[in-house]
Amino acid sequence: MSHLKIYLKMDNAAFAEGNRNYEVARILRAYADELVDAGEHVGALEANFYDLNGNYVGEASATVDDDDEDDEDDAEEGGGYY
């Protein structure tokens, strides 16, 4: 089974004073845009995340298995994939 893990550390100034949700959304939108631009390039799933101040705050890591065809069949049958 393939999976994607996203880790964000939210304990610095960029996430303070009501900015937490905005900053998380900004980081994830930028990541999503990169994924769309990369098409099916698996390496694009790996990424480091930086806050507005340029500080490293997390990463995305992926494991992609070659036998995912079975998982895709499950998804088509209502296997709970969104």
Backbone torsions as a table, in degrees:
resi	resn	phi	psi	omega
1	MET	NA	134.3	176.5
2	SER	-85.5	149.3	176.8
3	HIS	-152.3	159.5	178.8
4	LEU	-125.7	128.9	176.6
5	LYS	-114.3	133.0	177.4
6	ILE	-120.8	127.5	179.8
7	TYR	-122.1	125.8	175.5
8	LEU	-130.6	126.4	174.4
9	LYS	-93.3	121.2	-171.7
10	MET	-116.7	39.7	-175.7
11	ASP	-114.5	29.8	177.0
12	ASN	-122.6	-178.1	-171.6
13	ALA	-59.8	-32.9	-177.8
14	ALA	-63.5	-22.8	-178.3
15	PHE	-102.3	2.9	-174.6
16	ALA	-86.6	169.5	171.7
17	GLU	51.4	50.5	176.1
18	GLY	79.9	7.2	-178.3
19	ASN	-95.9	-4.0	-173.0
20	ARG	-54.8	-55.4	-176.5
21	ASN	-64.4	-39.8	177.6
22	TYR	-60.2	-46.4	-176.7
23	GLU	-68.1	-40.8	176.5
24	VAL	-61.1	-46.0	-179.8
25	ALA	-62.8	-40.6	-180.0
26	ARG	-61.7	-45.6	-179.2
27	ILE	-64.1	-46.1	-177.7
28	LEU	-69.1	-33.9	176.1
29	ARG	-64.7	-43.2	179.2
30	ALA	-62.6	-41.3	178.2
31	TYR	-63.7	-45.7	179.3
32	ALA	-60.6	-41.4	177.9
33	ASP	-61.2	-41.1	178.3
34	GLU	-64.0	-39.2	178.5
35	LEU	-63.5	-44.0	179.6
36	VAL	-62.6	-44.1	-179.6
37	ASP	-64.5	-29.8	-176.5
38	ALA	-81.6	-12.5	-178.5
39	GLY	65.8	-129.4	-177.2
40	GLU	-94.6	12.4	-180.0
41	HIS	-67.4	110.0	-174.4
42	VAL	-60.6	-34.9	-178.4
43	GLY	-61.0	-21.4	-179.8
44	ALA	-68.4	-17.9	179.5
45	LEU	-68.5	-25.5	179.0
46	GLU	-83.9	129.8	-178.4
47	ALA	-157.1	151.6	169.3
48	ASN	-104.0	144.5	-178.8
49	PHE	-112.9	140.1	-179.5
50	TYR	-129.9	141.6	178.5
51	ASP	-80.1	-180.0	-178.4
52	LEU	-60.3	-24.4	-179.9
53	ASN	-89.1	2.0	178.5
54	GLY	86.3	8.1	179.7
55	ASN	-84.3	138.4	174.3
56	TYR	-65.0	127.3	-178.7
57	VAL	-127.7	-0.8	178.1
58	GLY	162.7	-167.4	-175.1
59	GLU	-159.1	163.7	170.7
60	ALA	-118.6	134.5	176.6
61	SER	-133.1	146.1	-175.4
62	ALA	-131.7	149.0	169.2
63	THR	-122.4	120.5	-178.7
64	VAL	-118.5	118.4	179.3
65	ASP	-93.4	146.5	179.9
66	ASP	-71.4	-22.6	-176.0
67	ASP	-96.2	37.5	-178.8
68	ASP	-76.8	-4.8	179.4
69	GLU	-59.6	-37.1	177.8
70	ASP	-63.5	-39.9	179.3
71	ASP	-64.7	-38.6	179.3
72	GLU	-65.2	-38.3	176.7
73	ASP	-62.1	-41.8	178.1
74	ASP	-61.6	-40.4	-178.4
75	ALA	-64.9	-38.9	179.5
76	GLU	-66.4	-26.3	-179.5
77	GLU	-91.8	15.6	179.2
78	GLY	81.2	39.8	-176.8
79	GLY	-79.5	10.2	175.1
80	GLY	89.7	17.3	177.4
81	TYR	-91.1	135.4	-178.2
82	TYR	-120.4	NA	NA
